[in-house]
Amino acid sequence: MRLPPRHRCHGPKPENPGTAVRPQPARGAVRRKQRTTPSRITAIGATAVVAGLVLAGCGARPAGVTEAGGGPKFTLSDSTPAPVKEIDNFTWAMYAEPFSLDYAYAFDYPDNTVLSNVCESLFRWNADLSTSPGLATGVENPDPLTWIYTIRQGVKFHDGSEMTADDVVASLSRHLNPEVGSFWASSYQNVESIEKTGEYQVTVHTTRPDYVFNASLVGAPGVVESAKTLEAAGKDYGNSSTGVNCTGPFSFDSWEPGESITLKRFDDYWDPDLKAKSRQVTFTMLPDATSRINAFQTGEIDGGFAIPSNAMDILKANKDAGSVYFGKDTSVQSMVFTNLGGTFKDVKVRKALMMAINREALIKAAEQGYASKTDALTTRNVWKDASPETTDQAFDGLLSTPYDVAEAKKLVKEAGADGSKFVFATASLNAAFDITARAIASAAKEIGLDPEIQTMSNDKYTTLFSDPEARKNVDLLVTSWYLSSTEPLEMYSVLRTGDFSNYGGWSNPEFDDLVNSAYGVQDPDARGKLTGQAARIASEDVVWGPLYETVTTMWLGKRITGADPSINYMYFPWAAKIGGL
């Protein structure tokens, strides 16, 4: 559940992220400062779309969709060269400022990019998206309603105190507290109690079998913070003045709102294999894509994730400045139909809009070829625990919507939707997102629909994912939704009747039964089969419209190396691996 960094920018940071109960937002809200401007969209030609891809100020035009030799545009890397020395510091570019460093509200790329190096979870999410022990050395599941965690001994918080089972109980229990309003409360939907059952043992009881719960503990739902700090900081925990007190290889040093966040190496870190190789790391907020790319090329900034697609070829060509790496991702860019009672009430209209979009051309224009077409709401990466046969069956059974404008027009007429108006909310962060929005609106107009594009500020757009009232007059939006674990059921669970992130209010009893049943299935392959059946139902109803899936992108300047180009950077202390060449 999340939006890739390329589509989200930061607005004013709240003074106290914990002062009110907050509904769970979607990862993927585009956030950028811009006036709210309703306007009629007109069709745009392919030439205008492609012309918009030029990155102003970089002095070069992106190359074609394939390399000169006709080969693929990129290859995935498992890692980068190992560092040969320690360094005093390095700088990392952020396309947006974190909303909070409180793990209960860390729900997007900027938050977790920083937090993953400071706070740790019970389990680790590795670069290949496998799971390994973290602050828990093991877990037992003696019966379907019980999870027993053995807590690692000898782990110190950044204030020097030792982590105990009491800290784990206090940290996990915050997700159950309505006064906290954790954005991750849904991960605890079936949890009945969290108890200390030994000096280094914590037991979780659920009201019903839930074999997705344990998978979620590689991320924010499994973070452990000092219970003493949580109590002392109260609602100020995780903001720019108080920071956090966790167990990671870096500790919080300072936060200059709107400017930067600085972390320093924690020398008493428990894992010698991940002791930080840099004494300090500074995250610099550079929401302007051109400034960010220029800073990479001049060496002002040493690295960054989420490289704007229209700058990829420019950076790849500048080998003297550094290197671009590509890695595993779990993100899919999709259209979300937020009003199933208006223009998009009939599934024929939703299907028609999908068929009116030339997704292959969109990938070339918006992402410069650094993406791949998909009919699924998940990537295959998150199906790693299911058999290849089960995975193939899940993907092969999905609705395919080939580009066919004539058929799309026919479907619109059959639905009696010719000339129907709808409000399409968007925000402007970079060329790719702008082009996607224009392409969707143009396709809608071409098949007889009447789109009103409403460009919002980043803050207002983000609100669409967290406030049902804000979505009242919106019919369509776009998100790039990431999964935080290798559990595809995580995606389809949000489409159940009444779920907070079921933005269109879609309801299908058969789908709900399949998803709820899958939660109680222990065997990953058997669970995958049920998930695949649910995926087909959602696909046939075009609840969300998948456009394409992306890859994780990372830039490393010539001075540093060591980080892995993988989406696991959201929940793994990636910065600890960075050192000097």
C-alpha positions as a printed NumPy array, in Angstrom:
array([[  0.   ,   0.   ,   0.   ],
       [  1.919,   2.964,  -1.01 ],
       [  2.89 ,   5.487,  -3.513],
       [  6.323,   5.54 ,  -5.008],
       [  8.436,   8.481,  -4.13 ],
       [  8.147,   9.917,  -7.563],
       [  4.584,  10.935,  -6.774],
       [  4.687,  12.425,  -3.383],
       [  5.932,  15.673,  -2.014],
       [  5.78 ,  17.169,   1.446],
       [  3.603,  19.944,   2.741],
       [  3.914,  21.784,   6.062],
       [  4.913,  19.388,   8.805],
       [  2.516,  19.258,  11.767],
       [  4.001,  20.335,  15.066],
       [  2.634,  17.273,  16.863],
       [  1.781,  14.342,  14.608],
       [  0.258,  12.545,  17.57 ],
       [ -2.111,  15.185,  18.833],
       [ -5.192,  13.661,  17.258],
       [ -6.513,  10.337,  16.14 ],
       [ -5.546,  10.03 ,  12.513],
       [ -7.199,   7.794,   9.958],
       [ -4.916,   5.569,   7.928],
       [ -3.741,   7.295,   4.748],
       [ -2.777,   5.655,   1.526],
       [  0.775,   5.448,   0.516],
       [  0.719,   7.227,  -2.637],
       [ -0.746,  10.591,  -2.043],
       [  0.921,  13.005,  -4.374],
       [  2.013,  16.005,  -2.409],
       [  3.196,  19.214,  -3.913],
       [  2.587,  22.91 ,  -3.324],
       [  0.31 ,  24.157,  -6.03 ],
       [ -2.948,  26.027,  -6.142],
       [ -6.193,  24.077,  -6.371],
       [ -7.403,  24.756,  -9.884],
       [-10.441,  23.045, -11.392],
       [-10.309,  23.216, -15.176],
       [-11.544,  21.373, -18.222],
       [ -8.871,  19.174, -19.693],
       [ -8.383,  19.119, -23.424],
       [ -6.913,  16.317, -25.469],
       [ -3.152,  16.448, -25.812],
       [ -1.102,  15.095, -28.629],
       [  1.731,  12.634, -28.321],
       [  4.214,  15.298, -29.351],
       [  3.211,  17.543, -26.46 ],
       [  3.42 ,  14.663, -24.043],
       [  6.913,  13.655, -25.054],
       [  8.096,  17.258, -25.221],
       [  7.126,  17.681, -21.594],
       [  9.711,  15.131, -20.593],
       [ 12.712,  17.367, -21.073],
       [ 14.291,  18.124, -17.716],
       [ 14.826,  21.866, -17.638],
       [ 18.28 ,  22.965, -16.625],
       [ 20.013,  19.596, -17.043],
       [ 21.298,  20.387, -20.492],
       [ 20.307,  17.101, -22.135],
       [ 17.314,  15.336, -23.575],
       [ 16.517,  11.799, -22.401],
       [ 17.51 ,   8.999, -24.733],
       [ 15.057,   6.673, -26.409],
       [ 13.161,   3.827, -24.855],
       [ 15.868,   1.289, -25.582],
       [ 19.603,   1.522, -25.538],
       [ 21.422,   2.123, -28.803],
       [ 21.937,  -1.599, -29.255],
       [ 18.233,  -2.319, -28.88 ],
       [ 18.617,  -4.036, -25.523],
       [ 16.665,  -3.425, -22.319],
       [ 16.909,  -0.037, -20.628],
       [ 18.034,  -1.449, -17.313],
       [ 19.038,  -4.547, -15.405],
       [ 18.332,  -5.232, -11.751],
       [ 21.21 ,  -5.27 ,  -9.273],
       [ 21.236,  -7.227,  -6.036],
       [ 23.847,  -4.969,  -4.451],
       [ 26.528,  -2.355,  -5.075],
       [ 30.307,  -2.691,  -4.612],
       [ 31.356,  -3.115,  -0.995],
       [ 32.975,  -0.056,   0.62 ],
       [ 36.683,  -0.169,   1.448],
       [ 36.805,   2.456,   4.195],
       [ 34.82 ,   4.385,   6.751],
       [ 33.815,   7.973,   6.075],
       [ 32.918,  10.959,   8.231],
       [ 29.58 ,  11.661,   6.557],
       [ 27.455,  11.51 ,   3.452],
       [ 24.414,  13.425,   2.212],
       [ 21.189,  11.91 ,   0.908],
       [ 18.533,  13.711,  -1.148],
       [ 14.883,  13.512,  -0.125],
       [ 12.119,  14.46 ,  -2.57 ],
       [  9.909,  15.326,   0.425],
       [ 10.124,  15.818,   4.165],
       [  8.883,  13.077,   6.492],
       [  5.454,  13.579,   7.997],
       [  6.73 ,  12.165,  11.278],
       [  9.43 ,   9.917,  12.715],
       [  6.836,   8.307,  14.957],
       [  6.595,   4.777,  13.559],
       [  2.819,   4.813,  14.132],
       [  2.532,   7.508,  11.438],
       [  5.454,   6.482,   9.2  ],
       [  3.378,   5.465,   6.193],
       [  5.251,   6.782,   3.177],
       [  8.645,   6.807,   1.492],
       [ 10.237,   9.875,   3.162],
       [  9.268,   8.799,   6.691],
       [ 10.547,   5.263,   6.339],
       [ 13.669,   6.141,   4.343],
       [ 14.956,   7.929,   7.435],
       [ 13.312,   5.858,  10.17 ],
       [ 14.608,   2.495,   8.898],
       [ 18.114,   3.53 ,   9.959],
       [ 17.127,   4.689,  13.429],
       [ 14.394,   2.31 ,  14.567],
       [ 14.212,  -1.441,  14.074],
       [ 11.462,  -4.021,  13.885],
       [ 11.094,  -7.508,  15.286],
       [ 12.128,  -8.873,  11.882],
       [ 14.215,  -7.607,   8.982],
       [ 13.206,  -7.25 ,   5.363],
       [ 16.237,  -8.188,   3.284],
       [ 17.239,  -6.917,  -0.152],
       [ 15.83 , -10.037,  -1.841],
       [ 12.585,  -9.378,   0.104],
       [ 13.114, -12.386,   2.363],
       [ 12.679, -12.071,   6.133],
       [ 15.237, -12.728,   8.861],
       [ 15.467, -12.208,  12.65 ],
       [ 15.699,  -8.645,  13.906],
       [ 14.878,  -7.554,  17.431],
       [ 13.144, -10.915,  17.771],
       [ 15.402, -13.94 ,  17.434],
       [ 12.502, -16.264,  16.747],
       [  8.746, -16.797,  16.749],
       [  6.515, -19.735,  17.641],
       [  2.929, -20.315,  16.591],
       [  1.776, -23.095,  18.984],
       [ -1.868, -22.689,  18.002],
       [ -3.763, -20.619,  15.392],
       [ -4.469, -17.795,  17.868],
       [ -1.052, -17.447,  19.529],
       [  2.268, -15.901,  18.467],
       [  5.209, -16.126,  20.899],
       [  8.232, -13.906,  20.222],
       [ 11.681, -14.416,  21.725],
       [ 13.221, -10.986,  22.216],
       [ 16.913, -10.44 ,  21.497],
       [ 19.031,  -9.841,  24.581],
       [ 21.814,  -7.3  ,  24.974],
       [ 20.252,  -4.681,  22.674],
       [ 20.656,  -1.064,  23.767],
       [ 18.541,   1.967,  23.013],
       [ 20.291,   5.131,  21.942],
       [ 20.075,   6.528,  25.474],
       [ 22.083,   3.535,  26.726],
       [ 19.232,   1.668,  28.402],
       [ 18.669,  -1.996,  27.554],
       [ 15.701,  -3.2  ,  25.54 ],
       [ 13.328,  -5.578,  27.347],
       [ 10.032,  -7.31 ,  26.712],
       [  8.305,  -4.35 ,  28.391],
       [  9.512,  -2.07 ,  25.59 ],
       [  8.189,  -4.461,  22.952],
       [  4.766,  -4.647,  24.618],
       [  4.556,  -0.858,  24.947],
       [  5.614,  -0.309,  21.32 ],
       [  3.274,  -2.828,  19.717],
       [  0.356,  -1.861,  21.941],
       [  0.306,   1.684,  20.558],
       [ -1.26 ,   0.329,  17.362],
       [ -4.258,  -0.796,  19.429],
       [ -4.704,   2.535,  21.165],
       [ -7.416,   4.658,  19.505],
       [ -5.972,   7.782,  21.127],
       [ -2.757,   7.211,  19.181],
       [ -4.624,   6.656,  15.923],
       [ -1.88 ,   4.547,  14.352],
       [ -1.828,   4.527,  10.574],
       [ -0.958,   0.833,  10.903],
       [ -3.906,  -0.162,  13.083],
       [ -5.276,  -2.412,  10.347],
       [ -2.294,  -4.736,  10.792],
       [ -3.581,  -5.317,  14.328],
       [ -7.222,  -5.775,  13.34 ],
       [ -7.342,  -9.311,  14.764],
       [ -5.099,  -8.79 ,  17.799],
       [ -6.781,  -9.321,  21.162],
       [ -3.854,  -8.879,  23.554],
       [ -0.103,  -8.259,  23.717],
       [  1.551,  -9.494,  26.903],
       [  4.962,  -9.975,  28.469],
       [  5.21 , -13.701,  29.205],
       [  8.882, -13.839,  30.144],
       [ 11.835, -11.541,  30.729],
       [ 12.578, -11.742,  27.007],
       [  9.32 , -13.105,  25.693],
       [  6.188, -11.446,  24.315],
       [  2.972, -13.255,  23.44 ],
       [  0.308, -11.969,  21.052],
       [ -3.187, -13.473,  21.083],
       [ -5.569, -12.965,  18.184],
       [ -9.342, -13.243,  18.041],
       [ -9.14 , -15.343,  14.89 ],
       [ -6.336, -17.013,  12.921],
       [ -4.274, -14.335,  11.197],
       [ -1.262, -15.52 ,   9.218],
       [ -0.674, -12.109,   7.693],
       [  0.002, -10.43 ,  11.041],
       [  3.467, -11.896,  11.529],
       [  4.525, -10.883,   7.996],
       [  3.707,  -7.253,   8.8  ],
       [  6.259,  -7.128,  11.613],
       [  9.158,  -6.509,   9.219],
       [  7.91 ,  -2.931,   8.939],
       [  6.514,  -0.132,  11.056],
       [  3.982,  -2.436,  12.811],
       [  6.944,  -4.271,  14.352],
       [  9.096,  -1.297,  15.424],
       [ 10.333,  -1.227,  19.025],
       [ 10.876,   2.069,  20.859],
       [ 11.843,   2.743,  24.468],
       [  8.722,   2.522,  26.636],
       [ 10.216,   5.166,  28.922],
       [ 10.693,   7.565,  26.014],
       [  7.198,   6.952,  24.695],
       [  5.722,   7.85 ,  28.062],
       [  7.93 ,  10.893,  28.576],
       [  7.454,  12.361,  25.081],
       [  3.729,  11.646,  24.83 ],
       [  2.167,  13.367,  21.841],
       [  5.469,  15.058,  21.005],
       [  7.149,  11.737,  20.247],
       [  8.731,  11.62 ,  16.799],
       [  8.501,  15.304,  15.947],
       [ 11.388,  17.632,  15.095],
       [ 12.037,  18.677,  18.7  ],
       [ 12.011,  15.283,  20.426],
       [ 13.131,  12.796,  17.789],
       [ 13.103,   9.11 ,  18.731],
       [ 14.989,   6.703,  20.988],
       [ 15.355,   3.351,  19.253],
       [ 17.986,   0.66 ,  18.63 ],
       [ 19.218,   1.204,  15.057],
       [ 22.79 ,   1.746,  13.805],
       [ 22.141,   5.504,  13.692],
       [ 20.611,   7.736,  16.348],
       [ 18.55 ,  10.88 ,  15.88 ],
       [ 20.663,  14.034,  16.082],
       [ 18.69 ,  16.986,  14.702],
       [ 15.81 ,  18.004,  12.453],
       [ 15.702,  21.392,  10.792],
       [ 12.103,  21.553,   9.458],
       [ 12.018,  22.075,   5.736],
       [ 15.778,  21.7  ,   5.467],
       [ 17.407,  18.533,   6.75 ],
       [ 17.526,  15.647,   9.218],
       [ 20.871,  14.53 ,  10.635],
       [ 21.644,  11.131,  12.129],
       [ 24.833,  10.087,  13.889],
       [ 26.399,   6.665,  14.265],
       [ 25.4  ,   4.673,  17.34 ],
       [ 28.591,   2.983,  18.498],
       [ 26.83 ,   0.58 ,  20.894],
       [ 24.773,  -0.98 ,  18.109],
       [ 24.136,  -4.671,  18.745],
       [ 24.883,  -6.086,  15.276],
       [ 28.586,  -5.838,  14.333],
       [ 27.812,  -6.804,  10.737],
       [ 25.727,  -3.656,  10.339],
       [ 27.752,  -1.166,  12.328],
       [ 27.51 ,   2.097,  10.387],
       [ 30.507,   2.822,   8.165],
       [ 29.753,   6.542,   8.172],
       [ 29.866,   8.614,  11.339],
       [ 26.988,  10.77 ,  10.148],
       [ 24.317,  10.991,   7.463],
       [ 22.367,  14.098,   6.507],
       [ 19.052,  13.891,   4.667],
       [ 18.525,  17.059,   2.644],
       [ 15.018,  18.06 ,   1.502],
       [ 15.051,  18.84 ,  -2.221],
       [ 11.463,  18.678,  -3.495],
       [ 12.378,  20.268,  -6.821],
       [ 13.411,  17.441,  -9.146],
       [ 15.748,  19.589, -11.253],
       [ 17.623,  20.831,  -8.184],
       [ 17.917,  17.288,  -6.924],
       [ 19.365,  15.948, -10.172],
       [ 21.772,  18.851, -10.531],
       [ 22.969,  18.255,  -6.974],
       [ 23.696,  14.623,  -7.86 ],
       [ 25.749,  15.627, -10.872],
       [ 27.771,  18.298,  -9.11 ],
       [ 28.53 ,  16.094,  -6.103],
       [ 26.699,  18.405,  -3.709],
       [ 24.544,  15.407,  -2.743],
       [ 26.035,  11.912,  -2.516],
       [ 22.962,   9.794,  -3.182],
       [ 19.23 ,   9.325,  -3.265],
       [ 16.336,   6.991,  -4.024],
       [ 13.369,   7.548,  -6.349],
       [ 15.156,   9.074,  -9.305],
       [ 12.786,  11.013, -11.619],
       [ 12.325,   8.864, -14.694],
       [ 13.014,  11.679, -17.121],
       [ 16.436,  12.208, -15.542],
       [ 17.481,   8.568, -15.61 ],
       [ 19.191,   8.638, -18.998],
       [ 20.957,  11.867, -18.113],
       [ 22.413,  10.382, -14.937],
       [ 23.286,   7.072, -16.6  ],
       [ 25.303,   8.97 , -19.186],
       [ 27.206,  10.971, -16.565],
       [ 29.423,   8.129, -15.358],
       [ 32.022,  10.558, -14.004],
       [ 29.553,  11.734, -11.359],
       [ 28.204,   8.381, -10.177],
       [ 25.928,   5.483, -11.021],
       [ 22.216,   4.695, -11.233],
       [ 21.122,   1.334,  -9.825],
       [ 17.838,  -0.539, -10.264],
       [ 16.385,  -3.058,  -7.836],
       [ 13.353,  -5.008,  -6.665],
       [ 10.142,  -3.102,  -6.04 ],
       [  6.615,  -3.83 ,  -4.851],
       [  4.91 ,  -0.765,  -6.36 ],
       [  2.124,  -0.583,  -8.918],
       [  0.789,   2.673, -10.338],
       [ -2.992,   2.514, -10.551],
       [ -6.112,   4.55 , -11.118],
       [ -8.419,   4.495,  -8.101],
       [-12.138,   4.91 ,  -8.757],
       [-13.253,   6.78 ,  -5.648],
       [-16.92 ,   7.143,  -6.583],
       [-18.73 ,   4.047,  -7.805],
       [-22.087,   5.791,  -7.718],
       [-21.506,   8.294, -10.508],
       [-19.919,   8.093, -13.945],
       [-17.987,   4.983, -12.964],
       [-20.95 ,   3.128, -11.476],
       [-21.072,   0.71 , -14.416],
       [-18.039,  -1.572, -14.692],
       [-18.228,  -1.091, -18.476],
       [-17.145,   2.537, -18.044],
       [-14.263,   1.603, -15.772],
       [-13.163,  -1.04 , -18.234],
       [-13.549,   1.4  , -21.123],
       [-11.216,   3.923, -19.522],
       [ -8.605,   1.229, -19.011],
       [ -8.909,   0.205, -22.679],
       [ -8.614,   3.817, -23.85 ],
       [ -5.168,   4.243, -22.294],
       [ -2.231,   3.139, -24.418],
       [ -0.2  ,   1.884, -21.489],
       [  2.864,   0.958, -23.515],
       [  3.025,   4.49 , -24.919],
       [  2.382,   5.882, -21.447],
       [  5.345,   3.954, -20.042],
       [  7.574,   5.329, -22.79 ],
       [  6.378,   8.903, -22.367],
       [  5.93 ,   9.151, -18.601],
       [  8.53 ,   6.702, -17.309],
       [ 10.933,   6.776, -20.265],
       [ 10.667,   3.   , -20.462],
       [ 11.705,   2.396, -16.839],
       [  8.542,   0.499, -15.976],
       [  6.513,  -2.454, -17.249],
       [  2.873,  -2.934, -18.136],
       [  0.78 ,  -5.015, -15.77 ],
       [ -2.79 ,  -6.148, -15.264],
       [ -2.179,  -6.844, -11.566],
       [ -2.323,  -4.714,  -8.427],
       [  0.739,  -6.506,  -7.055],
       [  4.154,  -7.35 ,  -8.444],
       [  5.339, -10.939,  -8.639],
       [  8.01 , -10.039,  -6.076],
       [  5.489, -10.256,  -3.243],
       [  4.372, -13.766,  -4.24 ],
       [  7.744, -15.327,  -3.404],
       [  6.262, -17.669,  -0.765],
       [  3.711, -19.14 ,  -3.179],
       [  4.643, -21.731,  -5.786],
       [  5.383, -20.582,  -9.349],
       [  2.278, -22.449, -10.493],
       [  0.047, -20.639,  -7.999],
       [  1.593, -17.296,  -8.924],
       [  1.169, -17.902, -12.653],
       [ -2.434, -18.898, -12.1  ],
       [ -3.097, -15.73 , -10.102],
       [ -1.647, -13.474, -12.787],
       [ -2.899, -15.339, -15.845],
       [ -6.484, -15.197, -14.599],
       [ -6.661, -11.414, -14.428],
       [ -8.732,  -9.244, -16.723],
       [ -6.735,  -7.972, -19.684],
       [ -7.646,  -4.585, -21.135],
       [ -5.756,  -4.194, -24.42 ],
       [ -5.622,  -0.754, -25.991],
       [ -8.797,  -0.511, -28.089],
       [-10.4  ,   2.924, -28.372],
       [-13.226,   1.725, -30.641],
       [-14.285,  -0.96 , -28.177],
       [-13.947,   1.502, -25.292],
       [-16.297,   3.962, -27.036],
       [-18.757,   1.15 , -27.58 ],
       [-18.727,   0.22 , -23.888],
       [-19.333,   3.829, -22.86 ],
       [-22.369,   4.024, -25.163],
       [-23.709,   0.685, -23.897],
       [-23.486,   2.026, -20.352],
       [-25.34 ,   5.194, -21.331],
       [-22.4  ,   7.261, -20.107],
       [-21.739,   9.36 , -23.205],
       [-20.92 ,  12.904, -22.09 ],
       [-20.822,  11.935, -18.396],
       [-18.725,  14.232, -16.254],
       [-16.302,  13.196, -13.536],
       [-13.765,  14.954, -11.313],
       [-10.194,  13.692, -11.639],
       [ -8.005,  14.847,  -8.743],
       [ -4.267,  15.107,  -9.226],
       [ -1.181,  16.985,  -8.083],
       [  2.028,  17.909,  -9.845],
       [  5.304,  16.514,  -8.581],
       [  7.252,  15.647, -11.696],
       [  6.893,  15.089, -15.418],
       [  5.892,  11.43 , -15.083],
       [  2.953,  12.133, -12.827],
       [  1.812,  15.103, -14.882],
       [  1.979,  13.106, -18.103],
       [  0.06 ,  10.204, -16.58 ],
       [ -2.711,  12.533, -15.436],
       [ -2.931,  14.207, -18.846],
       [ -2.917,  10.879, -20.659],
       [ -5.788,   9.535, -18.535],
       [ -7.859,  12.685, -19.001],
       [ -7.167,  12.72 , -22.742],
       [ -8.171,   9.055, -23.06 ],
       [-11.395,   9.716, -21.162],
       [-12.292,  12.589, -23.445],
       [-11.555,  10.531, -26.545],
       [-14.125,   7.88 , -25.587],
       [-16.9  ,  10.346, -24.827],
       [-16.432,  11.119, -21.135],
       [-16.101,  14.649, -19.774],
       [-13.217,  14.875, -17.26 ],
       [-12.676,  17.853, -15.002],
       [ -9.116,  17.781, -13.791],
       [ -8.601,  19.269, -10.35 ],
       [ -4.971,  19.991,  -9.572],
       [ -4.46 ,  20.208,  -5.831],
       [ -1.718,  21.179,  -3.45 ],
       [  0.245,  18.244,  -2.072],
       [ -1.401,  18.581,   1.347],
       [ -4.905,  18.628,  -0.064],
       [ -4.21 ,  15.672,  -2.313],
       [ -2.856,  13.657,   0.597],
       [ -6.033,  14.393,   2.507],
       [ -7.994,  12.512,  -0.147],
       [ -6.421,   9.291,   1.129],
       [ -7.165,   9.943,   4.776],
       [-10.429,  11.895,   4.88 ],
       [-13.643,  10.533,   3.292],
       [-15.123,  14.034,   3.396],
       [-12.331,  15.306,   1.143],
       [-13.187,  12.648,  -1.451],
       [-16.887,  13.528,  -1.633],
       [-16.593,  15.425,  -4.904],
       [-13.793,  13.346,  -6.424],
       [-14.378,  10.421,  -8.795],
       [-10.855,   9.386,  -9.791],
       [ -7.282,   9.706,  -8.585],
       [ -3.942,   8.005,  -9.194],
       [ -1.679,   6.276,  -6.71 ],
       [  1.455,   4.203,  -6.806],
       [  0.741,   1.634,  -4.126],
       [  3.548,  -0.342,  -2.503],
       [  3.347,  -3.389,  -0.3  ],
       [  5.324,  -3.51 ,   2.919],
       [  5.838,  -7.27 ,   2.94 ],
       [  5.985, -10.277,   0.665],
       [  2.323, -11.03 ,   1.31 ],
       [ -0.002, -10.263,  -1.635],
       [ -3.012, -10.507,   0.648],
       [ -1.861,  -7.169,   2.09 ],
       [ -3.061,  -5.537,  -1.131],
       [ -6.411,  -7.229,  -1.467],
       [ -7.314,  -6.846,   2.189],
       [ -7.771,  -3.096,   1.635],
       [-10.531,  -3.74 ,  -0.905],
       [-12.831,  -5.509,   1.551],
       [-16.195,  -4.008,   2.367],
       [-15.749,  -1.134,   4.802],
       [-11.939,  -1.131,   4.822],
       [-10.469,   2.322,   5.325],
       [ -8.522,   2.215,   2.054],
       [-11.455,   0.89 ,   0.011],
       [-11.885,   4.405,  -1.331],
       [-14.701,   3.687,  -3.753],
       [-16.795,   1.799,  -1.222],
       [-16.783,  -1.325,  -3.411],
       [-18.447,  -4.366,  -1.9  ],
       [-18.456,  -7.978,  -3.013],
       [-19.41 , -10.677,  -0.447],
       [-17.622, -13.452,  -2.356],
       [-14.426, -11.374,  -2.425],
       [-14.717, -10.595,   1.297],
       [-15.178, -14.266,   2.139],
       [-12.113, -15.272,   0.135],
       [ -9.879, -12.641,   1.732],
       [-11.116, -13.329,   5.251],
       [-10.68 , -17.058,   4.729],
       [ -7.154, -16.56 ,   3.386],
       [ -6.122, -14.783,   6.586],
       [ -6.685, -18.031,   8.456],
       [ -4.676, -20.27 ,   6.106],
       [ -1.191, -21.07 ,   7.364],
       [  0.291, -22.601,   4.22 ],
       [  1.551, -19.739,   1.961],
       [  0.735, -21.566,  -1.246],
       [ -2.808, -22.437,  -0.18 ],
       [ -3.243, -18.838,   1.009],
       [ -1.922, -17.67 ,  -2.353],
       [ -4.545, -19.698,  -4.187],
       [ -7.331, -17.96 ,  -2.269],
       [ -5.667, -14.6  ,  -2.789],
       [ -5.479, -15.297,  -6.523],
       [ -9.219, -16.007,  -6.629],
       [ -9.905, -12.737,  -4.818],
       [ -7.578, -10.893,  -7.188],
       [ -9.559, -12.145, -10.189],
       [-12.83 , -10.867,  -8.725],
       [-11.377,  -7.409,  -8.067],
       [ -9.818,  -7.416, -11.524],
       [-13.06 ,  -8.314, -13.313],
       [-14.836,  -5.506, -11.47 ],
       [-11.967,  -3.072, -12.242],
       [-12.055,  -1.78 ,  -8.664],
       [ -8.671,  -0.151,  -9.254],
       [ -7.099,   0.17 , -12.694],
       [ -3.467,  -1.027, -12.755],
       [ -1.33 ,   0.913, -15.229],
       [  2.257,  -0.246, -14.756],
       [  4.758,  -1.426, -12.175],
       [  8.007,   0.337, -11.454],
       [ 11.487,  -0.527, -10.195],
       [ 13.408,   0.841,  -7.237],
       [ 15.949,   3.406,  -8.401],
       [ 19.008,   4.664,  -6.542],
       [ 21.835,   7.08 ,  -7.309],
       [ 25.264,   6.738,  -5.71 ],
       [ 27.874,   9.415,  -6.301],
       [ 31.522,   8.566,  -6.864],
       [ 32.404,   9.041,  -3.188],
       [ 30.196,   6.335,  -1.653],
       [ 29.026,   2.764,  -2.162],
       [ 27.481,  -0.193,  -0.328],
       [ 23.689,   0.327,  -0.264],
       [ 21.376,  -2.215,  -1.884],
       [ 18.979,  -0.954,  -4.604],
       [ 15.853,  -2.602,  -3.214],
       [ 12.49 ,  -1.478,  -1.862],
       [ 13.605,  -3.06 ,   1.421],
       [ 15.276,   0.276,   2.213],
       [ 11.923,   1.204,   3.726],
       [ 12.474,  -1.222,   6.613],
       [ 16.179,  -2.114,   6.619],
       [ 19.109,   0.015,   7.903],
       [ 20.48 ,   0.581,   4.417],
       [ 22.565,   3.646,   5.327],
       [ 24.694,   1.545,   7.691],
       [ 26.149,  -0.271,   4.679],
       [ 27.374,   2.91 ,   2.985],
       [ 31.069,   3.68 ,   3.165],
       [ 33.861,   5.096,   1.054],
       [ 35.481,   3.899,  -2.148]])
